[in-house]
Amino acid sequence: MGHPKSGTTALYDMLGEHPQVFMPANKEPWYLAEEIRASPSPRQTGWTPPTLASYLDLFAPAGGERIAGEASALYLWSRGAAREIAELNPDAKIVAILREPASFLRSLHLQFVQVYLESQKDFGKAVALEAVRRERGEGFDAYWPRATMYSDFVRYVEQLRRYHELFGRERVLVLIYDDYRRDNEATLRELQRFLGIDDQIPIRVRQSNPSVQVRSQRLHQFVHAVSVGEGAAHRVVRGAVKALAPSGIDRKSAVALRDRLFFGAPRPVDDRVMADLRRRFTPEVHAISEYLDRDLVSLWGYDELG
């Protein structure tokens, strides 16, 4: 499922509660995309299996009675994931979630700052750096250079065509983020019918993984260095945190505590930056509207641009 910051976590959580579905605890294995699998990219949760056997082991608990899936959101962005998925399972069903490009990239930038993929905290400046970063290639100072080429994430027609060519349109469900935000349950029911599972089972509607803003970039980088064992303060700080943290705290509680300490609600972006981005991506919005035969131009407000 994809893209990131488009409701995939909530859908993964809700779908995983269905008795006919198995979703592994490792939400995003990232295994079926070589350029992601081989990248030293950081991540907040989960891990990338080193071998196909270890990847398939993630789904062993599903048994033969449940359908199994995973939610690596970057598979839609990946140029090679569609092929690798088709080679492993040509009968797979694919779910893609699309979001209005400018707001999507804004949320993606916030996440990239949070997970140390992006060093430029200002969204407008980060997007403006794309041309320079492309010119420098892989040598510039970024943890995962290609991921900071933001426009590559919103080439929606190109991305969907990769899957349609290999799986056919009937095996690819394209969801629109706005529909999901407006009615979570209806979107999940549509997904359940697409998967061929019972769509009458009660569900708990969820909202997951909200966008946040790093409160202090220096403090954030320091905490990251400590967490991965860098610097002389590593052992001292980790020992202090362990002593102060409540005993028996689980992973979700620890993540929630971290988020309260280091992240806050995102500040509004300059309207001019968002307007410039929307004008830049107007051709893509028109193209995906025609490709899907749905008026996303009006839905996303691109018909109102000056």
C-alpha positions, 0 to 999 in steps of 0.5 A: 500500500502507498504512499507514505503519509496517506493513511496506510498505517490506519488502514493496516491497523484496521485491516489487521484486525479482520479475522480473515486477514494476516498482517505481520507486526513488521508493517513495512518490510521493504523487501520487495524493492531492491533500491530500498532493500539495499539502501542504508535508509533509517526507519522508526520501526520495523526491519528489512529481512536479509533474505527471501526466506526470512521475508516469507517467514513473516507470513508463516503465522497466517496459515492457509486460512487467511490472506496475507499482506504487508504495507510497505508504502514506498513500493509505489514510489519504487521503480522496481517493486512492481516487478519484484512483487509480480515475480514472487506472486503474479496473483497479488492484489495491489492497493495504492493510496493517492493524496493531493501532491502539495499537502502530501509532500508537506507531510512527507517532508515532516516525516523525513526530517523526523527520521533523519532523511532530510537535513533542511527543516524548512519545507520550501527550501527543501523542495527548492534544493531538488534541482541542486541535489539531482545535479550533485547525484549521490555524493551530497550530504544526505542519508538517502539522496534519492528520497529527497527528490520530492517530485518523484513521489507524485508521478502518479500516472507513471507509478500506477502504470507499472502495476497496471502493466503487470497485474491488470487494472482489476487487481489494482485498487486505487484509493483517494486519500480525501475519500478515506479522510471523509469516511474511514469505514466506507474506504475500508469496506471498499478495500475488504470487498476488493480483497474478497473478504467479509465486509460486514464484520464490525471494525474500529475506525482509527486515525494513525501516524499524524504529521508532527514537527521537530521542536529542536533540530539540534536536540533531535539529532543529539537524541538520534546519535545517542540512540544509535550509540554515537558519541561519548554521551551515549552510555550516560544518557541511555542509562539516565533514560532507562532509570527515569522511564517507567518500568514495563513501558511498552514500545507504543508508550515509549514512542508516544512519550518521545513524540510528546517530548521532541515533536509538536504540531506542524507550523503552517506553511507559507501559502505561496510555497503551497501555491507554487507547488500546486501550479508545478504539479498541475499537469500531473493532476490533470494527467492522473484525473484523465488516467483514472477517469475521475475529476481530481482537478476539482477535488484537489482545488487545482481548478481554482489556481490563479 
